[in-house]
Amino acid sequence: MWLGNEGYGTYQSTSSDRTLRKTCSVPSPYLLRTNSEKRSFQGSGKKGEGSHELYPIARGVQETEFIDILINPFKKKGKVMGKIRQGILGGFNGTVGTVVGGSWKSTAYMRGKAQSIKNPRTEKQMAQRIKFGMAQKFVKVMTGYLQTGYRNYTQHQTATNAAMSHTVRNCMVGKYPAFGIDPSKVLVSSGSLMPGRFCTAKVANNVATFTWEDNSDESHASVDDFAMPLIYNFTKREAIFTTEEASRVDCKVTLKLPADWDGDMLSCYIGFASVQNNGVSNSVYVGDVKSDGSVEPGANGILYNDGVIDNTPGQDNTSQGTGSEGEDTKDDTKGDNKGEDSSGDVGL
């Protein structure tokens, strides 16, 4: 089958005699089955203008497909390449030659097409993959909270990605292949709003009660700032939180804990968010929930991805590689968050 000259026309199928009727107002495509038909037809000089001709439908081709081919001779079944929607100077999506175009957050970009993909699986590469996977699992259960907690970092990325970036860079401890997330380094919210002062928490009868001092008279603080408590379950990789239950001036908020959380490794955090603007505070790490319901920083240690719990974080532990000599822990102190620093720098 050969599709000839380009053109336009009106096409109708007749199912009774399995033919296609073509009514042309301008030169139209000619469908010839063999090269000999092609040569003889080209030699005849026919143009088909104003004519009415019958064309047999090729064997194995449905009528609808046949009509579609004639009307749109450039249509190809398969992958669509690049699409330029804004003219030659605009951005484009897809692949054009060796260039791949796309957009993210309304920003157009281009990159070179990868010539080859190398996967040496070095120790450093594998360590980074483990950290990335752990951070992804860590933040995904807090997405609703992070939409507020990291809302000032969404210009070129999502709030979840911003939180992942901080977690990978600042919260990971250990040496390959054993890594853990240090609860004291975690920031579930980040910004320049004034954090809470003298934050405490306790658990009784599956209810966590957070308290803090009203510091709404300080700069970058307001009486109507929302208090945002969060409890993360490192054992089950779950989280409970609220973002609009109480204000800074209330000095108290509660969270109901699931009944099956009893005995799990729980860490408590609280942040504040302005209702007047996009201001958000750095979250405060209140501490870990102990068996008696009290909350104390560092009480539960660090849970590693191999299931081992390090109850002496910061000290040399060769079995887990959590000592201060490790490459991944030498800068951990930079991310320490006790609520005193309100600069909002999370190392993104």
C-alpha positions in Angstrom: 0.0 0.0 0.0 1.4 3.4 -0.9 0.0 6.8 0.2 0.6 9.4 -2.5 0.4 13.2 -2.7 -0.9 15.3 0.2 -4.3 17.0 -0.1 -7.7 17.4 1.3 -11.1 16.0 0.5 -14.4 14.6 1.7 -14.5 10.9 2.1 -17.5 8.5 2.4 -17.5 4.7 2.8 -20.0 2.4 1.2 -20.2 -0.9 3.2 -22.2 -2.7 0.5 -19.4 -2.7 -2.1 -16.5 -2.2 0.3 -15.3 0.9 -1.5 -14.5 4.4 -0.5 -15.9 7.4 -2.4 -13.8 10.4 -2.7 -15.1 13.9 -3.6 -12.2 16.3 -4.0 -12.1 20.0 -4.2 -8.3 20.2 -4.2 -5.6 17.6 -5.1 -6.2 14.6 -2.7 -4.2 11.6 -1.6 -4.2 8.6 -3.9 -4.0 5.1 -2.6 -2.1 2.7 -4.8 -1.4 -0.9 -3.8 1.7 -1.7 -5.7 4.8 0.1 -7.1 3.7 -0.6 -10.6 0.3 1.1 -10.0 2.2 4.0 -8.5 4.4 4.5 -11.5 1.6 4.2 -14.0 -0.6 6.5 -12.1 2.1 9.1 -11.7 2.7 8.9 -15.5 -0.9 9.5 -16.2 -0.8 13.0 -14.8 -4.1 12.7 -13.0 -4.9 15.2 -10.3 -8.4 14.2 -9.3 -9.7 17.7 -9.0 -13.5 17.8 -9.0 -13.7 14.1 -9.8 -15.7 11.3 -8.2 -13.7 8.1 -8.0 -14.1 4.8 -6.2 -11.1 3.3 -4.3 -11.1 -0.3 -3.1 -10.6 -0.7 0.7 -7.3 -2.5 1.3 -7.7 -6.0 2.7 -7.4 -6.2 6.4 -7.9 -2.4 6.9 -11.1 -1.3 8.6 -13.2 1.4 6.9 -12.8 3.8 9.8 -9.0 3.4 9.8 -8.9 3.8 6.0 -10.8 7.1 6.1 -8.6 8.3 9.0 -5.4 7.5 7.0 -6.6 9.5 4.0 -7.8 12.5 6.0 -4.7 12.6 8.1 -1.8 11.0 6.1 0.7 12.1 8.7 -1.0 10.3 11.6 1.2 7.6 13.1 0.2 5.0 15.7 2.7 4.9 18.5 4.7 7.4 20.6 4.1 11.1 20.0 7.4 13.1 20.0 7.8 16.7 21.1 4.9 19.1 20.9 5.6 22.8 20.5 2.5 24.8 21.7 3.8 28.3 22.0 5.7 28.8 18.7 9.3 28.4 18.0 10.4 30.5 20.9 8.2 28.8 23.4 8.7 25.7 25.6 7.9 22.2 24.4 7.1 18.8 25.8 8.6 15.5 24.6 11.6 14.5 22.6 12.9 16.4 19.6 16.0 14.8 18.2 18.5 14.6 21.1 16.7 17.2 23.3 14.0 16.4 25.8 11.7 19.3 26.9 9.2 19.6 29.7 7.9 21.9 32.4 7.7 21.9 36.2 5.9 24.4 38.4 5.2 26.5 35.2 8.9 26.6 34.4 10.0 25.2 31.0 13.2 23.2 30.8 15.3 21.3 28.3 17.8 18.5 28.9 20.0 16.3 26.7 18.7 12.8 25.9 20.6 10.2 27.9 23.0 8.3 25.6 23.4 5.5 28.1 22.4 4.6 31.6 25.2 3.5 34.0 24.4 1.8 37.2 27.7 0.9 38.9 26.0 0.2 42.2 28.8 1.6 44.2 28.6 1.7 48.0 28.1 5.5 48.0 25.3 5.2 45.4 23.6 2.4 47.3 23.8 4.3 50.5 22.1 7.3 48.9 19.4 5.2 47.6 18.7 3.7 51.0 18.6 7.2 52.6 16.2 8.4 49.9 13.9 5.5 50.3 13.8 5.9 54.1 13.1 9.7 53.8 10.3 9.0 51.3 8.6 6.6 53.6 9.1 8.9 56.5 7.4 12.0 55.0 4.7 10.4 52.9 2.4 9.8 56.0 2.7 13.5 56.9 1.8 15.0 53.5 -1.2 16.9 54.8 0.9 18.5 57.6 3.8 19.3 55.4 1.6 21.2 53.0 1.5 23.9 55.7 4.8 23.2 57.4 6.8 23.6 54.2 4.6 25.9 52.3 7.3 28.5 51.9 9.5 26.1 49.9 7.1 25.2 47.0 8.2 27.6 44.4 10.3 25.1 42.6 9.4 21.9 44.4 6.6 20.3 46.4 6.4 20.6 50.2 7.0 16.9 50.5 10.1 17.1 48.4 11.4 19.9 50.6 10.9 17.9 53.7 12.6 14.9 52.1 15.6 17.0 51.2 16.0 18.2 54.8 15.6 14.7 56.1 18.2 13.2 53.8 20.7 16.0 54.4 20.4 16.5 58.1 18.6 13.7 59.8 20.3 10.5 58.7 22.8 8.8 60.9 24.8 5.5 60.6 27.0 3.9 58.0 26.1 1.8 55.0 24.0 -0.4 55.0 22.5 0.5 58.4 20.9 4.0 58.6 18.4 5.6 61.0 16.6 8.9 61.3 17.5 10.9 64.4 14.2 12.3 65.8 15.9 15.3 67.3 17.1 16.5 63.9 13.7 16.3 62.2 11.9 19.4 61.1 8.2 18.9 60.3 7.8 22.6 59.7 10.3 25.3 58.7 10.2 29.0 58.5 10.9 32.3 60.2 7.8 32.6 62.4 8.5 32.5 66.1 8.5 29.0 67.5 6.8 27.9 70.7 8.5 28.4 74.1 8.7 25.8 76.9 6.9 23.2 74.9 6.0 20.0 76.8 3.8 16.9 76.2 2.5 13.9 78.1 0.4 10.9 77.3 -2.3 9.4 79.4 -5.2 7.1 78.4 -4.2 7.3 74.8 -4.5 11.1 74.8 -1.4 13.3 74.2 -1.5 16.8 75.7 0.8 19.5 74.4 1.4 22.7 76.3 3.5 25.8 75.7 4.0 29.3 76.9 2.1 32.2 75.3 4.8 34.2 73.6 2.5 36.1 71.2 3.9 39.4 72.4 7.3 38.6 70.8 8.2 39.7 67.3 7.1 37.4 64.4 4.3 35.9 66.6 0.6 36.5 66.9 -2.2 35.4 69.3 -4.0 33.8 66.4 -1.1 31.7 65.1 -2.3 28.1 64.7 -0.6 25.5 66.9 0.3 22.3 64.9 1.2 19.3 67.1 2.3 16.1 65.5 3.3 12.6 66.9 5.3 10.3 64.6 5.3 6.6 65.2 8.8 5.3 64.1 7.7 1.7 64.7 4.7 1.7 62.4 5.7 4.7 60.2 2.5 6.5 60.9 1.7 10.0 62.1 -1.2 11.8 63.7 -1.5 15.6 63.8 -3.7 18.6 63.7 -3.1 22.0 62.1 -6.1 24.2 63.1 -7.3 22.9 66.5 -5.8 25.6 68.7 -4.1 29.0 68.6 -0.8 30.2 70.2 -2.8 32.0 72.9 -4.6 28.8 73.9 -1.3 27.3 75.3 -2.8 23.7 75.1 -4.0 21.2 72.5 -4.6 17.4 72.6 -4.3 14.5 70.2 -6.0 11.2 70.4 -3.6 8.3 69.9 -4.6 5.0 68.2 -5.0 2.1 70.7 -2.5 -0.1 69.0 0.3 2.5 69.4 0.9 1.5 73.0 4.6 0.6 73.4 5.7 1.9 70.0 8.5 4.4 69.5 6.7 7.8 69.4 8.3 11.3 69.0 6.4 14.5 69.6 6.7 17.8 67.6 4.9 21.1 67.5 5.1 24.0 65.0 3.1 27.2 64.5 1.6 28.8 61.4 0.3 32.3 60.8 -3.2 32.9 59.6 -2.3 36.4 58.5 0.4 35.4 56.0 2.4 32.4 54.9 4.6 32.5 58.0 5.6 29.2 59.5 7.9 28.4 62.5 10.6 25.8 62.8 9.0 22.9 64.5 10.1 22.0 68.1 11.2 18.5 69.0 9.4 18.0 72.3 10.8 14.5 72.9 10.0 10.8 72.9 7.1 9.2 74.7 8.3 6.9 77.5 6.5 3.8 78.9 5.0 5.9 81.8 3.6 8.5 79.4 6.1 11.2 80.1 7.9 12.8 77.2 11.7 13.3 77.2 14.1 14.1 74.4 16.1 11.1 73.2 14.3 8.7 75.5 13.7 6.0 72.8 16.9 6.2 70.8 17.2 5.8 67.1 15.5 3.0 65.1 17.7 1.7 62.2 16.5 0.2 59.0 17.8 -3.2 60.1 15.5 -3.2 63.1 18.2 -2.4 65.7 17.6 0.4 68.2 20.5 2.6 69.2 19.8 3.9 72.7 23.1 5.9 72.9 22.9 8.2 69.8 26.0 10.4 69.4 28.3 7.9 71.0 30.6 5.6 69.0 28.8 2.3 68.1 30.8 0.3 65.6 28.1 -2.3 65.3 25.8 0.3 63.8 28.3 2.9 62.7 26.5 5.7 64.5 29.6 7.3 65.9 30.6 10.9 65.3 33.4 9.7 62.9 30.8 8.6 60.3 30.7 10.6 57.1 26.9 10.9 57.3 26.8 12.2 60.9 29.6 14.7 61.0 27.2 17.6 60.3 24.2 16.4 62.3 24.6 19.1 65.0 23.9 21.7 62.3 20.3 20.6 62.1 19.6 20.6 65.9 16.2 22.1 66.5 15.1 23.0 70.0 13.0 25.9 69.0 15.6 28.6 69.6 16.5 29.1 66.0 13.8 30.8 63.9 15.9 31.5 60.8 14.0 28.9 58.8 17.2 27.5 57.1 16.7 23.8 56.7 19.6 23.3 54.3 17.5 22.9 51.2 
